[in-house]
Amino acid sequence: MGALSLVDDVAEMLGKRGRKAFGNLPPQTATDGKTVGGVLDFRAEAEQLLQNRKITTAEFNRTQVDPTYQPKGYWETPGTETYNGTVKEQTPELVKSVQQNTPEHIPAHLRTPGLEGITDPQHAVLKNPDETFAEFGKIMAVRKDKSRFYAAKEAKLAKDFESWKETGEPKLLREGGRPAGNQKKAYESAIDAARRQSNDWDTFSPEKFLDEWIGDLAKPGYGAAEDLPGGSISGQGPLKGKLDEIVDQHHATGNQEGADMMKQTAFINQVFKLNAWQYIAQQYKVGLGKTRGNMWNLPASIHRGEKVGLHAWLTEMGFNDYWKTLLEKNPDMTQQEIMNAIDSYFEEVFYPSLIQAENLIKAAPKKHKWKGMYLPKEVLKDAKVRLRELTNAAEFQFQHVYEGALRGEPWAMARRGQLDQVPGYNAASNVLNYSDSLADIQSGLE
């Protein structure tokens, strides 16, 4: 590890990622005319503000304990702009406040029906919802039919497979009409393919609602020009089976991972679903499912090489189960919890995966052309910048421990784990080249 960045750089970086508060209540004065030791008593006013749903119950209670405490409005209260665990309990109050108070005191995104559960305005990006949803419903109906078709196909194949294991019938046929030589493998492959198709149609965001931010990468994959994301790879026929020479397509956000994300109850709300898709496109320049923006073209040995490939690394790091784990822990995450989790996913899983893919390519032998290989350069640069910001901030937070550990001091070595426990730090520090400074990356270092 190299030296720490300057304090100014870290401070500036942290400022860029800060969340903005929604606004303040106007200056308040006590309404009951009473004072406590010459100081205004805010208890009566707090009761009125609570009745009008302009402060939280927590703020009201605090004023009752300390009459001199001036209660803060929803958008002054620490945490409301980031929706931390404490504020989660205040959501019903916040929604009622939005519904009952005058529009000029309410953030615009909270007035959008369907997004009331998002309290961080940076996560509410949906544009012209009325106009958008006039057409969105029709498109999503087609998508849902496709997803159901493949889900039904998966279910039938699974049922036939169980029957085949007991009776030997029905046999799965090849395209030419002959029974497949290895029935077990053929059934497993067909079931997996149907499941993947169903997942892709479920998670695939409608391209016309994303193309403003990612252009052609919002279009469906598997139909692009040759050697482009989503297109076929040229020159693969004679090389079939040679992992060190051919190029594969890789879903950047895993097929099952994307499906697990969309199984969260909040995605029943189509307004929220489209907002999440658009946020990912705007903030991270990618799409989900079968969009071209979700596809990388990787050398097969780097993609799925045993023990050394990207998939092996993802499994080792535990990255394949991010959304599955969240779904198992809480299938009813709030809208804001999901949006926060999206940010964490990109910083702790997606970005490290992309940089690791480039690292594996750079470290591999250069004896093959690997025609059609593709990684999104702009997203890759964003990934390096953000992960460098994260590592700089974590090291700045534990500067004395970090510097002591570099010197090998026992007390610091014993506390080194505190730095490692910062979310995303280990993954980021493992994939980044520490000779690359934040300034170098921002200037265009590849």
C-alpha positions as CSV (number, residue, x, y, z in Angstrom):
1,M,0.0,0.0,0.0
2,G,1.2,3.5,-0.8
3,A,1.0,6.7,1.1
4,L,-2.2,8.3,2.2
5,S,-3.8,11.1,0.1
6,L,-3.8,14.6,1.3
7,V,-6.5,15.6,3.8
8,D,-7.8,18.3,1.4
9,D,-8.3,15.6,-1.3
10,V,-10.3,13.4,1.1
11,A,-12.4,16.3,2.3
12,E,-13.2,17.4,-1.2
13,M,-14.0,13.9,-2.2
14,L,-16.3,13.3,0.7
15,G,-18.1,16.5,-0.1
16,K,-18.9,15.3,-3.6
17,R,-20.7,12.3,-2.2
18,G,-22.6,14.1,0.5
19,R,-26.4,14.1,0.7
20,K,-28.3,17.4,0.7
21,A,-30.9,18.1,3.3
22,F,-34.4,18.9,2.0
23,G,-34.8,22.4,3.6
24,N,-35.6,23.9,7.0
25,L,-38.5,25.0,9.0
26,P,-38.8,28.8,9.3
27,P,-37.4,30.4,12.5
28,Q,-39.6,29.4,15.4
29,T,-40.9,31.2,18.5
30,A,-42.7,29.9,21.5
31,T,-46.5,30.2,21.3
32,D,-47.4,29.9,24.9
33,G,-45.4,32.8,26.2
34,K,-43.7,30.8,28.9
35,T,-40.0,30.6,29.6
36,V,-37.7,28.4,31.5
37,G,-34.9,30.3,33.2
38,G,-35.4,33.1,30.7
39,V,-35.2,30.8,27.7
40,L,-38.2,30.1,25.5
41,D,-40.3,26.9,26.2
42,F,-41.0,25.0,23.0
43,R,-43.2,22.3,24.5
44,A,-46.6,23.8,23.4
45,E,-45.3,24.7,19.9
46,A,-43.9,21.1,19.5
47,E,-47.3,19.7,20.3
48,Q,-48.8,21.9,17.6
49,L,-46.1,21.0,15.1
50,L,-46.7,17.3,15.8
51,Q,-50.4,17.6,15.3
52,N,-49.7,19.3,11.9
53,R,-47.3,16.5,11.1
54,K,-44.3,18.8,10.6
55,I,-42.0,17.1,13.1
56,T,-41.4,13.5,14.1
57,T,-42.6,11.9,17.3
58,A,-38.9,11.6,18.3
59,E,-38.4,15.4,18.0
60,F,-41.6,16.0,20.0
61,N,-40.5,13.7,22.8
62,R,-37.1,15.4,23.0
63,T,-38.8,18.7,23.5
64,Q,-40.9,17.3,26.3
65,V,-37.8,16.1,28.1
66,D,-35.9,19.4,27.5
67,P,-38.4,22.3,27.1
68,T,-35.6,24.6,25.8
69,Y,-34.9,22.3,22.9
70,Q,-36.2,23.8,19.6
71,P,-37.7,20.9,17.5
72,K,-36.5,20.4,14.0
73,G,-38.7,19.7,11.0
74,Y,-38.6,16.5,9.0
75,W,-36.0,17.8,6.6
76,E,-33.8,19.3,9.3
77,T,-33.7,16.1,11.3
78,P,-30.3,14.4,11.1
79,G,-30.6,11.2,9.0
80,T,-33.7,12.1,7.0
81,E,-31.6,12.9,4.0
82,T,-29.9,9.5,4.1
83,Y,-32.7,7.4,5.6
84,N,-30.8,5.6,8.2
85,G,-32.1,2.8,10.4
86,T,-33.6,5.3,12.9
87,V,-35.6,7.2,10.4
88,K,-37.0,4.0,8.9
89,E,-39.4,3.9,11.9
90,Q,-40.6,7.4,11.0
91,T,-41.7,6.6,7.5
92,P,-45.5,6.4,8.1
93,E,-45.3,9.8,9.8
94,L,-43.3,11.3,6.9
95,V,-45.7,10.0,4.3
96,K,-48.6,11.6,6.1
97,S,-46.7,14.8,6.5
98,V,-46.2,14.8,2.7
99,Q,-49.9,14.3,2.1
100,Q,-51.1,17.0,4.5
101,N,-48.6,19.8,4.2
102,T,-48.4,22.5,1.6
103,P,-46.4,21.6,-1.6
104,E,-43.8,24.4,-1.1
105,H,-42.5,22.7,2.0
106,I,-42.4,19.2,0.4
107,P,-39.5,17.9,-1.8
108,A,-40.7,17.4,-5.4
109,H,-39.9,13.7,-5.5
110,L,-42.1,13.0,-2.4
111,R,-45.1,14.3,-4.4
112,T,-44.6,11.6,-7.0
113,P,-47.2,8.9,-6.3
114,G,-45.3,5.6,-5.9
115,L,-42.0,7.1,-4.6
116,E,-43.2,8.2,-1.2
117,G,-40.8,5.7,0.4
118,I,-37.7,7.4,-1.0
119,T,-36.4,10.1,1.4
120,D,-33.1,10.8,-0.2
121,P,-33.8,13.1,-3.2
122,Q,-30.7,11.9,-5.0
123,H,-32.4,8.5,-5.4
124,A,-35.6,9.8,-6.9
125,V,-34.8,10.5,-10.6
126,L,-38.1,9.6,-12.5
127,K,-39.0,12.2,-15.1
128,N,-42.5,13.0,-16.3
129,P,-44.2,10.0,-14.6
130,D,-47.6,10.7,-16.1
131,E,-46.3,10.8,-19.7
132,T,-43.9,7.9,-19.2
133,F,-46.5,5.5,-17.7
134,A,-48.9,6.1,-20.5
135,E,-46.7,3.7,-22.6
136,F,-44.8,1.9,-19.8
137,G,-47.7,-0.3,-18.9
138,K,-48.1,-1.7,-22.4
139,I,-44.4,-2.5,-22.7
140,M,-44.3,-4.1,-19.3
141,A,-47.3,-6.3,-20.2
142,V,-45.3,-7.8,-23.1
143,R,-42.3,-8.3,-20.8
144,K,-44.4,-10.0,-18.2
145,D,-45.8,-12.4,-20.9
146,K,-42.3,-13.3,-22.0
147,S,-41.2,-13.9,-18.5
148,R,-44.2,-16.1,-17.7
149,F,-43.7,-18.1,-20.9
150,Y,-40.2,-19.1,-20.0
151,A,-41.1,-19.6,-16.3
152,A,-43.8,-22.1,-17.5
153,K,-41.3,-23.7,-19.8
154,E,-38.8,-24.1,-16.9
155,A,-41.6,-25.7,-14.8
156,K,-42.6,-28.2,-17.5
157,L,-38.9,-29.2,-18.2
158,A,-38.4,-29.7,-14.4
159,K,-41.5,-31.9,-14.2
160,D,-40.4,-33.9,-17.3
161,F,-37.0,-34.3,-15.9
162,E,-38.3,-35.9,-12.7
163,S,-40.5,-38.2,-14.8
164,W,-37.5,-39.1,-17.0
165,K,-35.4,-40.0,-13.8
166,E,-38.1,-42.4,-12.8
167,T,-39.3,-43.9,-16.1
168,G,-36.8,-42.9,-18.8
169,E,-39.5,-40.9,-20.5
170,P,-39.9,-38.4,-22.0
171,K,-36.6,-38.0,-23.7
172,L,-35.3,-34.6,-24.4
173,L,-34.7,-34.1,-28.1
174,R,-32.0,-32.2,-29.9
175,E,-32.8,-29.7,-32.6
176,G,-32.6,-32.3,-35.3
177,G,-35.2,-34.5,-33.5
178,R,-32.8,-37.1,-32.1
179,P,-32.6,-37.8,-28.3
180,A,-29.8,-36.0,-26.6
181,G,-26.9,-38.4,-25.8
182,N,-26.6,-37.2,-22.2
183,Q,-30.2,-36.8,-21.0
184,K,-29.3,-35.6,-17.5
185,K,-27.0,-32.8,-18.8
186,A,-29.5,-31.9,-21.6
187,Y,-32.3,-31.4,-19.1
188,E,-30.2,-29.4,-16.7
189,S,-29.0,-27.2,-19.4
190,A,-32.5,-26.6,-20.8
191,I,-33.9,-25.9,-17.4
192,D,-31.1,-23.4,-16.7
193,A,-31.6,-21.7,-20.1
194,A,-35.4,-21.3,-19.5
195,R,-34.7,-19.9,-16.0
196,R,-32.2,-17.4,-17.4
197,Q,-34.6,-16.2,-20.1
198,S,-37.3,-15.7,-17.5
199,N,-35.0,-13.8,-15.3
200,D,-33.7,-11.6,-18.2
201,W,-37.2,-10.6,-19.2
202,D,-38.1,-9.8,-15.6
203,T,-35.0,-7.6,-15.0
204,F,-34.5,-6.1,-18.5
205,S,-35.4,-2.4,-18.4
206,P,-37.3,-1.0,-21.4
207,E,-34.7,0.6,-23.6
208,K,-36.6,3.7,-24.6
209,F,-36.7,4.8,-21.0
210,L,-32.9,4.5,-20.5
211,D,-31.4,5.6,-23.8
212,E,-31.1,9.2,-22.7
213,W,-28.2,8.1,-20.4
214,I,-26.7,5.0,-22.0
215,G,-27.8,5.2,-25.7
216,D,-27.5,1.9,-27.7
217,L,-26.4,0.1,-24.6
218,A,-30.0,0.3,-23.4
219,K,-31.1,-1.9,-26.3
220,P,-31.7,-5.7,-26.0
221,G,-28.6,-7.9,-26.0
222,Y,-28.1,-10.9,-28.3
223,G,-28.9,-8.8,-31.3
224,A,-26.1,-6.2,-31.6
225,A,-23.5,-6.0,-34.3
226,E,-20.8,-8.7,-34.3
227,D,-18.2,-8.3,-31.6
228,L,-20.1,-5.5,-29.8
229,P,-21.8,-6.0,-26.4
230,G,-24.8,-8.3,-27.0
231,G,-23.6,-9.3,-30.5
232,S,-22.1,-12.6,-31.6
233,I,-18.3,-13.0,-31.3
234,S,-16.5,-13.5,-34.7
235,G,-14.1,-16.3,-35.4
236,Q,-15.3,-18.6,-32.6
237,G,-16.2,-21.7,-34.6
238,P,-12.8,-23.4,-35.0
239,L,-11.7,-22.3,-31.5
240,K,-14.7,-23.9,-29.7
241,G,-13.5,-25.5,-26.5
242,K,-10.2,-23.7,-26.3
243,L,-10.7,-21.5,-23.2
244,D,-7.5,-19.6,-23.6
245,E,-8.4,-18.4,-27.1
246,I,-12.2,-17.8,-27.4
247,V,-14.3,-14.9,-26.0
248,D,-17.5,-15.3,-23.9
249,Q,-20.3,-12.9,-23.0
250,H,-20.6,-12.2,-19.3
251,H,-23.6,-10.7,-17.5
252,A,-22.1,-7.9,-15.4
253,T,-25.0,-8.0,-13.0
254,G,-25.6,-11.7,-12.6
255,N,-28.7,-13.2,-14.1
256,Q,-29.9,-14.7,-10.8
257,E,-28.6,-11.7,-8.9
258,G,-30.8,-9.3,-10.9
259,A,-33.8,-11.6,-10.4
260,D,-33.3,-11.7,-6.7
261,M,-33.2,-7.9,-6.6
262,M,-36.5,-7.7,-8.4
263,K,-38.1,-10.2,-6.0
264,Q,-38.1,-7.6,-3.3
265,T,-41.8,-6.7,-2.6
266,A,-41.2,-3.0,-3.3
267,F,-40.7,-3.8,-7.0
268,I,-44.4,-4.7,-7.3
269,N,-44.7,-0.9,-7.6
270,Q,-44.0,-0.2,-11.3
271,V,-43.2,3.5,-10.6
272,F,-40.5,2.5,-8.2
273,K,-39.2,-0.2,-10.6
274,L,-38.7,2.3,-13.4
275,N,-37.1,4.8,-11.0
276,A,-34.6,2.2,-9.9
277,W,-33.8,1.3,-13.5
278,Q,-33.3,4.9,-14.4
279,Y,-31.2,5.6,-11.3
280,I,-28.8,2.8,-12.2
281,A,-28.6,4.0,-15.8
282,Q,-27.9,7.6,-14.7
283,Q,-25.6,7.0,-11.8
284,Y,-23.7,3.9,-13.0
285,K,-24.2,4.0,-16.8
286,V,-25.4,0.4,-17.1
287,G,-28.7,-1.6,-17.5
288,L,-29.8,-4.9,-16.0
289,G,-30.9,-8.2,-17.5
290,K,-30.3,-8.6,-21.2
291,T,-29.4,-5.0,-22.0
292,R,-26.2,-4.6,-23.9
293,G,-25.0,-2.4,-21.1
294,N,-25.0,-5.4,-18.8
295,M,-22.7,-7.5,-21.0
296,W,-18.9,-7.7,-21.1
297,N,-17.0,-9.8,-23.7
298,L,-14.2,-11.7,-21.8
299,P,-11.7,-14.3,-22.8
300,A,-13.2,-17.6,-21.8
301,S,-10.3,-18.6,-19.6
302,I,-10.7,-15.3,-17.7
303,H,-14.5,-15.6,-17.6
304,R,-14.9,-19.2,-16.4
305,G,-11.5,-20.6,-15.9
306,E,-11.4,-23.1,-13.0
307,K,-10.1,-21.5,-9.8
308,V,-8.5,-18.6,-11.7
309,G,-11.4,-17.1,-13.7
310,L,-13.7,-14.2,-12.8
311,H,-16.6,-16.5,-11.8
312,A,-14.3,-18.4,-9.4
313,W,-13.1,-15.1,-7.9
314,L,-16.7,-13.8,-7.5
315,T,-17.6,-17.0,-5.7
316,E,-14.6,-16.8,-3.5
317,M,-15.4,-13.2,-2.6
318,G,-19.1,-14.1,-1.9
319,F,-20.2,-11.6,-4.6
320,N,-22.7,-14.0,-6.2
321,D,-25.1,-13.8,-3.3
322,Y,-25.4,-10.1,-2.5
323,W,-29.1,-9.7,-3.4
324,K,-30.0,-13.3,-2.5
325,T,-28.7,-12.7,1.0
326,L,-30.6,-9.4,1.4
327,L,-33.8,-11.1,0.1
328,E,-33.4,-13.9,2.6
329,K,-32.8,-11.5,5.5
330,N,-35.6,-9.1,4.5
331,P,-37.9,-9.7,1.5
332,D,-39.8,-6.5,2.4
333,M,-37.1,-3.9,2.2
334,T,-38.3,-0.3,2.0
335,Q,-37.8,1.7,-1.1
336,Q,-35.0,3.7,0.5
337,E,-33.3,0.6,1.8
338,I,-33.3,-0.9,-1.7
339,M,-31.9,2.3,-3.2
340,N,-29.2,2.4,-0.5
341,A,-28.4,-1.3,-1.3
342,I,-28.1,-0.5,-5.0
343,D,-25.3,2.0,-4.1
344,S,-23.6,-0.5,-1.9
345,Y,-23.9,-3.2,-4.5
346,F,-22.1,-1.1,-7.1
347,E,-19.4,0.1,-4.7
348,E,-18.8,-3.3,-3.0
349,V,-19.5,-5.8,-5.8
350,F,-20.0,-4.4,-9.3
351,Y,-17.1,-2.0,-9.4
352,P,-14.5,-4.4,-7.8
353,S,-15.7,-7.1,-10.3
354,L,-15.2,-4.8,-13.3
355,I,-11.7,-3.8,-12.2
356,Q,-10.8,-7.4,-11.4
357,A,-11.9,-8.4,-14.9
358,E,-9.4,-5.9,-16.3
359,N,-6.7,-7.0,-13.9
360,L,-7.1,-10.7,-15.1
361,I,-6.9,-9.6,-18.7
362,K,-3.8,-7.6,-18.2
363,A,-2.1,-10.4,-16.3
364,A,-3.0,-13.1,-18.9
365,P,-0.6,-14.2,-21.7
366,K,-0.8,-11.9,-24.7
367,K,-0.4,-14.6,-27.3
368,H,-4.1,-14.5,-28.5
369,K,-6.0,-11.8,-30.3
370,W,-9.2,-12.2,-28.3
371,K,-11.2,-10.5,-31.0
372,G,-14.4,-8.9,-29.8
373,M,-13.2,-8.4,-26.2
374,Y,-15.1,-5.6,-24.5
375,L,-15.2,-3.8,-21.1
376,P,-17.0,-0.5,-20.7
377,K,-14.2,2.0,-20.4
378,E,-16.2,4.9,-19.0
379,V,-17.7,2.7,-16.3
380,L,-14.3,1.2,-15.6
381,K,-12.8,4.7,-15.0
382,D,-15.8,5.6,-12.7
383,A,-15.2,2.4,-10.8
384,K,-11.5,3.2,-10.2
385,V,-12.3,6.8,-9.1
386,R,-15.0,5.7,-6.7
387,L,-13.0,2.8,-5.2
388,R,-10.0,5.1,-4.7
389,E,-12.3,7.6,-3.0
390,L,-13.6,4.9,-0.7
391,T,-10.1,3.6,0.2
392,N,-8.8,7.1,0.8
393,A,-11.7,7.9,3.1
394,A,-11.3,4.7,5.0
395,E,-7.6,5.1,5.5
396,F,-8.1,8.8,6.5
397,Q,-10.6,7.7,9.1
398,F,-8.1,5.2,10.6
399,Q,-5.0,7.2,9.7
400,H,-3.2,6.6,13.0
401,V,-3.9,2.9,12.8
402,Y,-3.0,2.7,9.1
403,E,0.3,4.5,9.5
404,G,1.2,2.5,12.6
405,A,0.5,-0.8,10.7
406,L,2.7,0.3,7.8
407,R,5.5,0.8,10.4
408,G,4.7,-2.7,11.8
409,E,3.8,-1.4,15.3
410,P,2.1,-4.2,17.3
411,W,-0.7,-2.0,18.7
412,A,-1.6,-0.9,15.2
413,M,-1.4,-4.4,13.7
414,A,-3.8,-5.5,16.4
415,R,-6.3,-2.9,15.4
416,R,-5.7,-3.2,11.6
417,G,-9.0,-5.2,11.4
418,Q,-11.0,-2.0,12.1
419,L,-9.9,-0.7,8.7
420,D,-10.6,-3.9,7.0
421,Q,-14.2,-3.9,8.4
422,V,-15.1,-0.7,6.6
423,P,-17.7,-1.8,4.0
424,G,-16.1,-2.4,0.6
425,Y,-12.6,-1.5,1.8
426,N,-11.1,-5.0,1.4
427,A,-12.5,-5.6,-2.1
428,A,-11.5,-2.1,-3.3
429,S,-8.0,-2.3,-1.9
430,N,-7.4,-5.7,-3.4
431,V,-8.3,-4.8,-6.9
432,L,-6.8,-1.3,-7.1
433,N,-3.2,-0.6,-8.1
434,Y,-1.9,1.6,-5.3
435,S,0.5,3.4,-7.5
436,D,-2.5,5.0,-9.2
437,S,-3.5,8.1,-7.4
438,L,-7.0,9.6,-7.5
439,A,-5.7,12.5,-9.6
440,D,-4.1,10.1,-12.1
441,I,-7.3,8.1,-12.5
442,Q,-9.4,11.2,-12.9
443,S,-7.1,12.5,-15.6
444,G,-7.8,9.4,-17.7
445,L,-5.4,6.7,-16.5
446,E,-6.5,3.3,-17.8
